[in-house]
Structures are given as C-alpha cells and as structure tokens.
Amino acid sequence: MKPMPTLELWFVTGSQHLYGPVALKKVAEHSKVVAAALDASGHLPMRVVFKPVVTRPDEVTAVCRAANNAPHCAGLIMWMHTFSPAKMWIAGLKTLQRPWIHLHTQFGRDLPWATIDMDFMNLNQSAHGDREFGFIGSRMRLNRPVAVGHWSDDAVQARLGVWARAAAAWHDAQGARIARFGDNMREVAVTEGDKVEAQKTFGYAVNGFGVGDLVAHVRAASEAAVNRLCAEYDATYTVVKAMRKGGPKRFSLRDAARIELGIRSFLKTGGFKGFTTTFEDLHGLLQLPGLAAQRLMADGYGFGAEGDWKTCALLRAMKVMDRGLAGGTSFMEDYTYDLVAGSPKVLGAHMLEICPSIAAETPGLEVHPLGIGGRADPPRLVFDVAQGPAINATVVDLGNRFRMVVNELDVVGPSAPLPKLPVARAVWVPRPDFTVGTAAWIQAGGAHHSGFSRSLTAQSLEDFAGMAGIECLLIDAHTRLRDFQNEIRWNDTAY
C-alpha cells in the first residue's frame, strides 16, 4: 500500500483542438498510460489520478477549481503533450491553490527516425509545448519545479516522489494546529516569531495553553492505562534495572507514562499535530516531558523544546514527508563541538527530546537527574544515531520574511564511548566541511534547534519552501562561503 493512501495527485495534460479529434484521442490514450505508470510506481507515495485532457480555457479553470475543492488532492502534475496555447491557462493558474509540478516529458522514449512524418511531429510536441507552458508560469511568477526526462525513468519518478512528499506536508499544514504548553524560553530570540504571519505563510495555527490545562489530562489518566503503557515500555526498550517492575525507580517510569497519556489525550482531543514545552514552565508536572516527547515524535507529531513552535511545525512537515522511508527524523540541537585538529565534529543532542526513529539500535530507557527545571529525575531514551548522510533544517523569522536554511551532513560515530552522557546523541560533520558549513549556518541566522533527518534530502525541504514562497538557503558540498554570503545579500533584495 502507498504510505499516504488517503492523498492523491491529479495528472493533467494540456493540448488543443488544432490537431483534430484523432490526435486528441491519442493524447488521452497516452496520458492515461503515463498516469497509470506513475500511479503504479514505487517512488510516488500516493495515488496518481488521470484527469481528462484540457483543451480550452474553461476546462483548465474547471479542473483547477475542482482540485482546490477536492479534500484529498495534494497537488497536480502538469504535462503538455502537444502545443497548448498558454493564455488559456492564465485564469486557471490564477485560481489554483494546490501546489503543482511541471513534468517535461514525451510519450515515446526513442524517436522512430525512419518513419517520422508530420503527423508524428504534430502529435509529439512536448519539446516546445512545455516551453510555452513554462513561459506562462514564469510570467505569472509561479513557484513550481520542473521534472525533466522520460516518464518511465526511475530518476524522473523519484523526482516526482520527492516533490509529492513535500506536497503531502503542505497539504497537512493547511489548518494544522500546534499547541504550546507555556511560552517561549525567556529572553531567547530565535525561537520567537510572528505567529499571524506564519499562519498566513504556512497555513498552520499556533496557540498557547496553560500547563494547568495539560495537568488536568495528566491527572485523568487511569491506573490501568498507566500499567499498560509501562508494560509497553518494558517490551519495547532496554529498561534499566531500577525502573523495571519492583525496582526503586519504577515510580519515575509511572509518572512519565502518566504525562505521556495526558499529552496524548490533550493533543487528540484538540486535534493538534504538534506541541512545544519549556523547562521554565512545569507548574503541576512532576517531570519535564522527555520520554513523552520522544515517543510522540516517533508517532509523527511535531515537537519543539523551549517553546520553539517554528521547529515544531517544521518537524511535523518533515515527519509527513518521510512516511514510509527508512532512516528517521527528529528534533535536534547543535550542542557542543569536538575541535580536534584536522577532523572537527558537532555533537548534537538535547536535554531529553530526541526521536528514537533515528536510533542505530534499540534505545535504552534510563533515569538520571536533569539539573535544570527543578523537577524530579525524568526517564529518557538513550541511544546513538545511525551513521550516514543526513540533513539539518531550520526556519527563522527575519522580521520581514521567513527563511529556511538546510545543511547536508555526514553522521559519523563518536570518537570514543560516552558512558556519562545519558541522552540520545548524534555526531556529524557539516558539508562541505566543519568550518564552511558552520560559518554559513551562522551567517544565515540558522537557529540552534533544527529538524534532523536521515530519510529526507535537501530537495524535499526546497520543494516545501517553494510551496510556501519563502527563501531557502542550501549549504552542501558545493558551498563556497563568499558565494553564500553574496546569495544572502541578493536574497535580501529579492525578498
């Protein structure tokens, strides 16, 4: 089954009546074949649905309006099989509120050189039909990627799949609700932001709730539910002896289970897709909700520590994008450095809240003092992150616009065991190297919190930023700091 079975992409083909009914019949037949092949592709995470070929302005406008009103339509794939005069697309594209991608392909892969005649040329005109269509998209200043190549190629289908995942995240964000328990961590700048502008830009709403509202749900958790959840912990993780049944710290695990049940109840009752906490506001809670945050992230909820609602919403989007993919996605923080000569590295972690979806092995469930927050010692999942390529992404509010920053990474192993660091952790080297990657992130104003993923690529985030119409800065293996600084300057003018 597709990992996003409730969503669909509409496959829309453009043509015109100039070529006669026989040619249009062929166009429709070919379009159905392409749509069916994409629908059957393992690269696309949702259904691809063929829509009748559009040949007139009223047909274009009708399909665009229908897409807007179809609750399961996440986006459209557009292709011009023949020449489709682009003025007929203007009204429809002005109306369209769903994201779309331009597929620049043609039905046949190889030209039949010995038999090509003008009938063949008139029917197979994507080479210049898509250029006409591309012009109107540019003239209207519309954000849309272009996938180029034969529709049967793995690379083309993979490109469509990456974009489709971003479209699913965009669909999910429209009307999404984020709950903040407590406010922003006091005096911190980067986690602040304009929630009204964010709702206009991204579609999600962020609202605050007193911790007492959450405590009421925590206290309502039954003993039977707490027992069942503790049994799930025992079966899922490697629980330290002190927190096993009958152990002296079992009460800590029961308190953590009660908090998890309370947060789940609150989020489910309110239809929330993410939440934030802060250790500066824990009134009525016995612990900072660390284990609960880890497990809720693993179930797909967004999360932000210290009131960081922008990272929470971004993480939810990344969680939607990576459904069905291996590797995992988590809230993350650049915590400290290993500045050994010749091979400096970043040690990423947080106090408690790293998602176990990125764990290299079965997490250990341990309890340790936290040192901040003034509450009881909280249980948490402890593990190392699997090695390999990854990304960090952040969204910051610059006052006049939002900026996304994405850095490609290489996750490596710790240089030595970490027996006294009782948190989940990742060690990585930013691309293109530690010095340039770190300097570029700071020059861009990237936050200390990020969405970290071993399952997604930078392209996923770039596509999502395009749908939101926001700036996206990529730091990768090709980044040169001087060019990157110039890009920031140019973007200040462009935006």
N, C-alpha and C positions, 0 to 999 in steps of 0.2 A: 504494500500500500504506500502511496505517496505520503511523505511526512507531514504534509499540510493538506489533508483531504478535503477540508471544507472550503478551500480557496480555489480560484480558477483564473487563468489568463485568457483573454479573448484574442483570437488570431484574426486580424482584419487586413484584408487585401484590397488595394486600390487598382482601378482600371478606368476605362471609359467606353462609350458606345461607338467610337470611331471605327473600331475594327470589326464590328458586326457580331451577330449572335453566336456564330460558330466559335469565333475566337473567345468570346466571353464564357461560353460553356467550357472550353478548355481551361481557361483561367480558374474557374470554380473547381474543376476536377483537380487541377494541380494544387490549388490551395488546400483542398481537403486532404490530399496526400501529405503535404508538408505539416499541416496541423496535427494529423494523426501520428506522424512520426515523432513530432515534438512531444505530444501527449504520452507516447509510449517510452520516451527517453528516460533513462535513469538519472539524467542530470537535472531535470526540472522537478522541483519538489511539489508541484501542484498540477491540477488538470489544465490542459490547453484545449480550448473550445473554439471550433471553427465558427465564424460568423459569415453570413452571405457577403459576397463581393460588393463593394460600394463603387458606384459609377457616377453619382450625381451629388450635388451639394446637400440636398435634403436627406439622402441616405447616410452621408457622412455625419451630419448633425444628429440624426436619429440614433445611430449606433453609439456616438459619444455620450448622448444624454442617457441612453439605456445603460451604458457602463457606469455612469455616475450613480444611477439609482439601483444598480444590482448589488445587494449587500455582500455577495461572495466574490465579486470581481476585484482582484487585487491590482490589475493593470492590463495593458494591451500590448501586443506585438504587432507592429505595422510593417507591411511589405507592399511595394508597388510592383506587381507582376509585369504590367505594361506601363506605358506612359499614362499618368493620372494627373491632369492639369491641377496645379496646387492651389489655385484660387478657390477651388471647390472645397478645400479642406479648412479654409480660414474660420468660418463660423463654427464648425465642429470643434476644432482645436482650441478656439477661444472658450468654448463651453466645457471642454473636457477637464475633469478634476482628478482623474486617475493618472498615475504615472504610466509612461509608455516607453518602449524601446524600439528603435528603428532597425529592422532586420534587412540588411543589404545582401541579398542572395539572388539566385535564379533557380528555376526548377531543375534544369539539366546541369549536371556537373561538367561534362565534356561537350565541346562543340562538334557536331557532325559535319566536319569540314567538307566532305564530298557531296553532301546533299543540301547544304544551306541554301534556302531561297528567301524571297521577300516575305512569304507567309511566315516562315520561321522567325525572321527578323522582327516582324510586326508583333508576333506573339511573345517573344522573349526579350523584353525591353527594360529589364530591371536596371541595367547599367546606366541608362540615362533617366528612366522613370524615377529611380530613387534619388537621383541628383536634383530633380525638380522638387521632390518632396522634401529633401534636405534643405533646399533653399528656403522654403516657407517656414520650416522650423527655426532656422537661423534668423530669418527676417522678423519672426514673432518673438525672438529671444526666449525660446522654449528649452528648458533643460531636458535633454534626452540623450542617452548613449546610442552608439551605432555598433551593431554586431555585424562583422563582415566575414563572408565565406559561404561555402555550400552548407545548406541546412542540415545535411546528414553528417557533417564532420563533428567529431567529438569536441573539438575546441570551440566551435560555434555554439553547440548545445550547452557546453559548460559555461560559456559566457552568458547565455540566456538564463541559465540556472542561478548564477551568482546574482544577476540583476533581479530575478524573481524572488530570491530570498530577501533582498532589500525591499522589494515591493510589498512582501508579506509583512515586514517590520513596519513599513509606512502605514499599511492598512490597519495594523494592530494599534498604532499610536493614535489614530483618529478617535477621539473621545475617551482615550485611556485615562485612568485616574491613578494618581500617585499620592500616598498618604505619608505625611511627615509627623513622626512622634517626637514632639519637642521642636525646637528651632535649630537654626544654624549654630555651629560651634562658635562661641563668642569671639569677636574680633578677627575672624578668618575672612579673607577677601574672595578667594577664587571660588568657593562653594556658594557664594551669594549669586543673585541674578534676578532678572525681571521675569516673573512667572507669567505675567499677562502677555508679554512679547513671546515667551516660549510657547504659550498656548496658541497664539496666532501663527507662529512659525512651524511648530511640530505637530500640533493637534491634541496634545495631552494636557490634562489639568493637574495642578499641584496644589494641595490644600493641607493645612496643619491641623493636628488634633492633639489635645492634651493627653499626657501619658496616662492620666486617670481614666480616659475613655478606653485605652488598651487594658489597663489593670482590671477593669470590670470583666472583660472577656477572659483574662488570665484566671481570675478567681472563679469563674463559672465552669472551668474545666473539671470534669468528673474524675474521681479516683480511678474508675475503671478505664477511662481514656488515657490517663497518665500511665497506668500499668501496661496497657497495650503499646503505647509509644516507647516506653522503656524497654519492653521486650523486643521491639523493632530495632532499637539502638544495639541491644545485645547481639542480635542476629546479623546486623549489617556491618558493624565496625569491630575493631580490636579494642575492647574496653579494658582500661587499666583495672587491676585487681581491686583497688579501693572503691571503685564505682560499680562493681558487679553486685549482684543481689546479695544482701547481707553485709556488704562492705561498709566501712565507716564514712565514705563519701557518697553513698547511694542517694542520700537526700539531695545532694547537689544536682545529680542527674534528674531526679524527680522534679526539682524546681525548674531546671532547664526545659524539661518536657512540658511542664505546665505553661511556661512562657511561649513555647512553640505552638501549643494548642491555642493559646489566646490570640497570638498574632494571626494564625491561620483563620480562626473564627472571624476576627476583625476584618481581614482582607476579603474573605469570601462573602461576608455579609454586605460589605460596601462595594463589592465588585472592583477592588483595586488590583493593579498589575505590578505594583512595586511599592516600596516603603523605605523610609530613612529612620535612623536612630541617632542619638548623640549621648555620649557618656556624661555630658553635663546636665542631662535631664532624665533621671531614672526614678522619679518620685513614685513610690509604691511597687517598684520592681526589685526583686531580691538580687538579680544579676543583670549585667549588660547582656542583651540577647545575642550572643555569639553563635551558639550551636543552631539556634532557630534561623538566624540569617544565612548560615552556611547551607542548611537543608532546604530552605525556601528558594534560595538561588538555584540549587540543583533541580528544583521543580519548575524553574523558568521565571520566577519572579525577579523583578529588578530590585536592586538594593544600593543604597548609598550610606556610608558612615558619616557621622558628624553633620547630619542634615543636608548632605550633598545630593540634592534632588536631580541635578543635571546628569550626574554619573548614574544615578538610579534609573532614570528614563533611558539613557543610552544603553545601559546594561540590559534592560528589558528588550530593547530593539535588537541587540546582538544575540540575546537568548532566542528570540523568534527566528532570526536569520540562521542560527546553527542547528535548528531542529533536524534530527536525523543524521547529523555529521559527527564524526569522532573527533575527540581532542578536548572539548570543553571550553567554557567561557566563564570568567569570574570578575568580580570586583577586585581591584588591585591598587597597590600604592608603592611608589619608589621609596624604599625605606632607608637604606644605607648602602655604602659603596665598599668594594674591595679594590683599593687603588694600587695593587701590586704592579710594579713596573713591567710594562710590556703586555699585560693582559688584564686591564681593569674590568670590573663587572659590577652589575647592580644586584643587590639583594632586595627582592620585592616581597612584601608581606603586609599584614595589618595586625591589629591587636588580636582579633579573633576571626574576622569575617572574610575568609577565602573559600570559594566554592569547591566542593570535592569533585566536581566534574573534571577538574584539571589534574587530579591526583595521579601519580605514577603507580601507586599501589593502594591496597586497602588502607584507608585512614585509621590511625589510632585515635581513640576517644579518651582524652585525658582531662584532668582538672588541675589548675595551677592558679596562684594569685595573679591578679591583673596589675595592681599597682596604681591604677587610676580609676576614677568613677565612684570610689567609696562604697562599693557593694561587695557581696560575697564572691568567693572564688568561682569563676564560671567554667563549665566544661567547654571543650572545643575540640574540633577535628584537627589532628596534626599530621602533616604529610609533606613530601617533596613533590614538585611539579615535574611532569614528564618532559624530557628534553626534546628539542626540535624547533622548527620555525614557529613564530608566534607574532602577534601584533598587540600594541597598546593603542588605545584611542581615548580621546577626551573631547568634551565640548565645553568651551568657555564663553562667557558673556563679556564682550569688549565694550559694552555701553551702547554702541550704535548698530551692533550686529552680533550674531553668534559665529564662532569659529570652531571647526573641528580640526584636531591635529591627530595624525596617525603615524606611528613609528613601527617599522618592521623590526623584529627582534630575532635573536637566536638564543633559545633557552639551553643552558649548559648545567652540568652538575655542580654542586657545592665543591669548593676546593678541599674541604675537609668535613668530617661529620659535625653535626650541630646538636650535640646531646643536651645542651642547656637552653635551646631556643624552642619553647613549647608552642609554636604556631605553625600554620601552613606557610610554605615559602617557595619562592621561585628565584632562580639565579639566571640572569640573562646578560647578553651583550647587545646594545642597540646597534642597528645598522645606520650608516656604513661602518662606524666604529664608535667606541665609547665617547671620545672627545667630540666629534662632529654631531653624533646623534643627540647627546645630552645638551650641547650648546644650542642646537637647532630647536629642541623642545622648549628650552627656557626662553630663547628669542621669540618663539611663537606665543609665549604665555601659557603653555600647556600646564594643566593642573597636576597636583601631586597624586590625585586619585585618577584612575583610568578604568576602562573596560579592557580586560586582558583576554585574549582568545588564542587557542591553538587550533581551532577548527575553521576560523574565518580568515580571509585575506583582506588586504587593504582595499581591493576593488569593491568588496561588499560595502564598506563604510563610505567610499567615494560615491557609489551609486545612491546610498541613502542621503548623503549630504546634498547631492544633486536634486533629489526629490524635494528636500526641504528648502532648496535655494540658498544654502549657506556656503560659506567659504570652507574649503578643505585643503589643508596643507599636509603633504606626504613627505615623510622622512624615510628614505630607503637606501639601498646600496649605492645609488647614483647621486645622492645628495652631496652638493658642494656648498659649504657654509655661505660663501659670498653670494652665490646664485640664490640660495634660500632666503637670505636677508633681502635681496632685491625683490624676490617674489612677494615677501611681506609688504614691502613698500608699494609695489604695483597694486597689490590687492587692497591696500588702504585707499587708493584712488578709485579702483574699480568698484568697490563696495560702498 
